[in-house]
């Protein structure tokens, strides 16, 4: 099951920074970039001059034998699915709210 969330305003910046520390993502005390882990990810944008954060959590089902694997053994295909779901959601939400500078995570 996969869940999608959108956070807006100062609260969203605090959420992202806390999640980055929990996930071990590089960043400083006030800023980080978008990222993707094996169980979720974050995309970032600016809405009315404030941070907007879009989150995907969960694990898509699927994957066939012989799919590419990441170093930790998780299907790269699943990470691509998570990123695609997050990208679609973040693009729709950003457009609906007039957000700018949408930054999406890469799949590694």
Backbone bond lengths (Angstrom), bond angles and torsions (degrees), N, CA, C in turn:
res aa  C-N    CA-C-N  psi(-1)  N-CA   C-N-CA  omega(-1)  CA-C   N-CA-C  phi
1 X - - - 1.443 - - 1.528 108.91 -
2 X 1.308 115.90 141.75 1.462 122.38 179.68 1.524 108.91 -122.02
3 X 1.341 116.02 138.33 1.468 121.45 177.32 1.520 108.94 -122.05
4 X 1.335 116.25 143.24 1.460 122.93 -179.81 1.519 109.46 -121.47
5 X 1.345 116.27 138.58 1.458 122.14 -178.60 1.523 110.07 -136.09
6 X 1.318 116.46 149.79 1.463 122.54 172.10 1.521 108.93 -126.01
7 X 1.335 116.32 132.53 1.463 122.88 179.48 1.519 108.30 -124.56
8 X 1.325 117.16 141.67 1.461 121.31 -175.16 1.523 110.85 -134.76
9 X 1.333 116.48 145.11 1.457 121.98 175.97 1.515 112.98 89.47
10 X 1.337 115.45 -169.55 1.463 121.61 -177.00 1.527 112.30 -56.22
11 X 1.303 116.55 -36.32 1.463 121.34 178.88 1.524 110.90 -56.22
12 X 1.336 116.56 -40.54 1.465 120.23 -177.25 1.528 111.46 -64.63
13 X 1.319 117.58 -37.71 1.461 120.50 178.71 1.528 110.61 -62.28
14 X 1.309 116.96 -42.66 1.469 120.49 177.96 1.529 111.36 -64.95
15 X 1.316 117.36 -40.63 1.468 121.59 177.55 1.524 111.14 -59.64
16 X 1.330 115.80 -46.65 1.464 120.85 -178.07 1.523 110.83 -64.11
17 X 1.316 117.79 -44.81 1.466 120.41 -178.65 1.527 111.10 -64.34
18 X 1.319 117.11 -40.19 1.463 120.03 178.38 1.532 110.11 -65.33
19 X 1.318 117.01 -43.81 1.468 120.67 179.25 1.526 111.14 -64.41
20 X 1.332 117.28 -37.74 1.469 120.73 179.31 1.526 110.22 -62.93
21 X 1.314 116.58 -43.46 1.471 119.47 178.06 1.528 110.47 -63.51
22 X 1.316 116.98 -43.24 1.465 121.33 -179.70 1.529 111.34 -62.55
23 X 1.338 116.69 -40.40 1.465 121.54 -177.88 1.527 112.93 -85.19
24 X 1.339 117.18 -3.69 1.463 120.07 -179.89 1.511 113.90 72.56
25 X 1.330 116.72 30.41 1.466 122.05 -178.77 1.525 109.94 -86.39
26 X 1.334 115.71 137.90 1.466 120.50 179.39 1.524 110.28 -65.73
27 X 1.302 115.34 144.84 1.454 122.30 178.12 1.506 108.46 168.99
28 X 1.306 116.42 173.80 1.457 118.69 176.65 1.527 109.03 -103.63
29 X 1.315 116.20 -170.40 1.473 119.86 -175.53 1.523 113.41 -69.11
30 X 1.335 116.94 -18.94 1.466 119.35 -175.04 1.523 114.39 -119.11
31 X 1.340 116.89 -7.79 1.463 116.92 -172.80 1.532 110.38 -153.73
32 X 1.306 115.87 147.23 1.456 122.84 172.39 1.513 108.01 -150.20
33 X 1.310 116.73 166.29 1.461 120.75 178.50 1.519 110.97 -100.45
34 X 1.329 117.05 178.35 1.462 120.36 177.52 1.529 110.31 -68.23
35 X 1.332 117.37 152.72 1.461 119.81 177.82 1.512 111.22 -152.54
36 X 1.336 114.15 165.82 1.451 122.32 -179.81 1.528 108.41 -137.71
37 X 1.321 116.21 130.53 1.465 121.46 174.75 1.522 107.49 -115.84
38 X 1.306 116.24 -177.03 1.463 118.40 -179.14 1.522 112.85 -74.21
39 X 1.335 117.75 -10.82 1.467 119.40 179.80 1.529 113.58 -122.20
40 X 1.326 117.89 7.54 1.452 119.55 178.30 1.511 112.45 166.65
41 X 1.314 115.33 -174.18 1.453 119.39 179.84 1.516 111.78 -172.68
42 X 1.328 113.48 173.26 1.455 121.89 -177.46 1.524 110.90 -134.04
43 X 1.316 116.43 141.32 1.458 124.20 169.34 1.530 106.14 -119.74
44 X 1.326 116.42 151.91 1.465 120.88 -175.85 1.516 111.02 -129.03
45 X 1.327 116.52 150.43 1.463 122.65 177.33 1.530 108.12 -152.10
46 X 1.330 115.98 179.02 1.464 122.49 175.08 1.524 107.77 -120.44
47 X 1.329 115.60 127.30 1.464 122.29 177.77 1.524 107.66 -125.82
48 X 1.304 116.47 119.75 1.461 121.37 -179.09 1.529 111.65 51.62
49 X 1.339 116.26 38.55 1.459 121.32 177.09 1.514 115.28 80.50
50 X 1.325 117.44 0.98 1.459 120.84 -179.98 1.523 110.35 -117.64
51 X 1.318 115.22 162.72 1.456 120.89 -179.96 1.520 111.33 -69.22
52 X 1.319 114.97 137.56 1.457 122.50 168.73 1.522 106.06 -120.50
53 X 1.312 116.84 134.64 1.460 121.62 -178.54 1.525 109.01 -126.33
54 X 1.319 115.33 134.91 1.457 121.70 -179.56 1.518 107.54 -120.44
55 X 1.328 116.19 129.36 1.457 121.12 -173.07 1.516 111.43 -122.46
56 X 1.317 115.81 141.32 1.458 122.79 169.43 1.527 106.63 -119.18
57 X 1.325 116.17 135.54 1.463 122.58 177.34 1.512 108.88 -131.46
58 X 1.310 116.37 144.67 1.450 120.16 173.72 1.506 112.54 122.88
59 X 1.316 114.50 -162.76 1.451 121.12 -177.89 1.516 109.44 -144.00
60 X 1.331 117.47 118.16 1.459 118.81 175.23 1.524 108.99 -70.83
61 X 1.298 116.21 143.87 1.471 119.82 177.17 1.511 108.98 -83.44
62 X 1.284 115.30 161.02 1.459 119.62 176.41 1.506 111.14 121.97
63 X 1.292 114.82 -163.69 1.454 120.85 -175.95 1.516 108.88 101.72
64 X 1.299 115.02 127.56 1.457 120.30 178.92 1.518 109.34 -106.66
65 X 1.301 115.50 154.42 1.457 119.25 177.60 1.516 108.33 -59.39
66 X 1.314 116.62 136.71 1.453 120.54 -178.78 1.517 113.34 95.08
67 X 1.348 118.61 -5.46 1.459 120.45 175.45 1.520 109.46 -63.07
68 X 1.337 116.09 155.68 1.455 120.26 176.51 1.521 109.22 -61.22
69 X 1.314 116.59 146.36 1.454 121.27 179.50 1.518 110.06 -117.57
70 X 1.334 116.35 148.15 1.454 120.68 171.28 1.519 107.44 -81.62
71 X 1.319 117.25 173.99 1.460 120.88 -178.67 1.523 112.55 -58.76
72 X 1.320 116.93 -32.51 1.463 119.00 -178.10 1.523 112.64 -89.02
73 X 1.326 118.16 7.37 1.456 121.95 175.01 1.515 115.42 92.31
74 X 1.312 118.57 -8.68 1.462 121.06 179.66 1.519 109.32 -74.44
75 X 1.299 117.18 143.70 1.457 120.45 179.33 1.522 110.89 -61.73
76 X 1.320 115.78 126.77 1.461 120.42 174.65 1.523 109.41 -61.96
77 X 1.302 116.09 -30.84 1.467 120.89 178.02 1.525 111.00 -58.94
78 X 1.334 118.16 -41.00 1.460 121.24 178.94 1.525 111.19 -64.36
79 X 1.334 117.64 -40.22 1.467 119.97 177.74 1.525 110.23 -64.53
80 X 1.309 116.87 -37.76 1.475 119.94 177.49 1.522 110.28 -64.12
81 X 1.329 116.75 -40.32 1.472 120.32 178.07 1.525 110.65 -62.46
82 X 1.332 116.74 -45.34 1.459 120.11 178.28 1.519 110.66 -59.11
83 X 1.340 116.52 -46.05 1.459 120.44 -179.57 1.524 110.75 -62.93
84 X 1.338 117.78 -42.72 1.460 120.92 179.99 1.531 111.46 -63.08
85 X 1.333 117.09 -41.16 1.471 120.59 177.07 1.525 110.84 -64.02
86 X 1.322 116.15 -45.22 1.464 120.72 178.77 1.519 110.94 -62.48
87 X 1.333 117.04 -44.49 1.462 120.96 -178.87 1.529 111.16 -61.69
88 X 1.316 116.94 -45.20 1.462 120.73 179.65 1.527 111.09 -61.25
89 X 1.316 116.76 -47.48 1.463 122.02 179.86 1.531 110.98 -62.50
90 X 1.333 117.12 -48.20 1.465 121.30 -177.00 1.534 111.26 -64.57
91 X 1.322 117.44 -38.36 1.473 120.40 178.51 1.531 111.05 -65.22
92 X 1.328 116.74 -43.88 1.473 120.49 179.72 1.527 111.17 -65.12
93 X 1.324 116.92 -46.57 1.465 120.64 -180.00 1.528 111.33 -64.44
94 X 1.318 116.75 -42.12 1.471 120.73 179.30 1.517 111.11 -61.93
95 X 1.313 116.61 -44.20 1.465 120.86 179.90 1.529 110.66 -64.56
96 X 1.317 117.30 -42.85 1.460 121.60 -177.94 1.525 112.17 -65.96
97 X 1.331 117.37 -29.31 1.465 121.55 -176.72 1.526 113.47 -104.76
98 X 1.332 116.89 2.77 1.457 120.25 179.26 1.523 113.58 70.85
99 X 1.317 117.17 29.86 1.472 121.08 -179.85 1.522 110.64 -77.66
100 X 1.334 114.70 158.53 1.465 121.69 -179.55 1.521 109.60 -128.60
101 X 1.334 115.05 169.44 1.468 122.87 172.42 1.525 111.47 55.65
102 X 1.332 117.32 47.85 1.462 121.26 177.33 1.524 109.25 -68.21
103 X 1.330 115.76 126.80 1.461 122.19 177.97 1.524 108.67 -118.96
104 X 1.330 115.22 124.70 1.458 121.84 -177.08 1.533 109.85 -109.43
105 X 1.334 116.86 151.29 1.479 118.73 178.21 1.514 111.09 -75.53
106 X 1.317 115.43 156.48 1.461 119.93 173.71 1.525 108.63 -96.43
107 X 1.336 116.13 159.90 1.456 121.44 176.64 1.512 107.01 -96.25
108 X 1.323 116.51 123.78 1.474 120.43 179.27 1.491 110.09 -121.20
